[in-house]
Each structure stands twice: as structure tokens, then as C-alpha cells.
């Protein structure tokens, strides 16, 4: 029980760090993306909630944990590649 509570606390902390990084990243690069910040945060939260809901519904009844993990790693690889090559 206490490990689960610790895991939830750390998970929430990681989400806050991710959001804070999205908000302050452009300032550190000297780029003003003020009009895009709300869009980035909206997309982040939508994808986060959809991912949680799909995981709750699909794993392990319809999809094996291992297959879901492999799919997420592949999806993450393409997401990071697209963000690196994004030209705004």
C-alpha cells in the first residue's frame, strides 16, 4: 500500500515537471512561443488522459502488457523524432 502511494506521488510529480518544462522550454531557447503554449498543454493533457483510459480499458483483457509496452516505446520514438525535426 505504501509503495503504491509513493508511486502515485512520484508519477504526479513527473507530470508537473513535464508541464513546467513545456512552458519554460521556449524561454531558455530565446524563442517566443507564447501563442502555442496553451495548444501544447492541451495536446499533452488530452494524450495523457486518453492513454490512461485506453490502458485501463485494454490492458490486460484485450492487450498483453508486453505488447502494450512495445507499442508505447515505438510510438514514443516517433513522437520524439517528430518533435526534434519540428520547424516552427
Helices and strands as residue ranges (DSSP letters): H 2-29, H 34-58, H 65-84
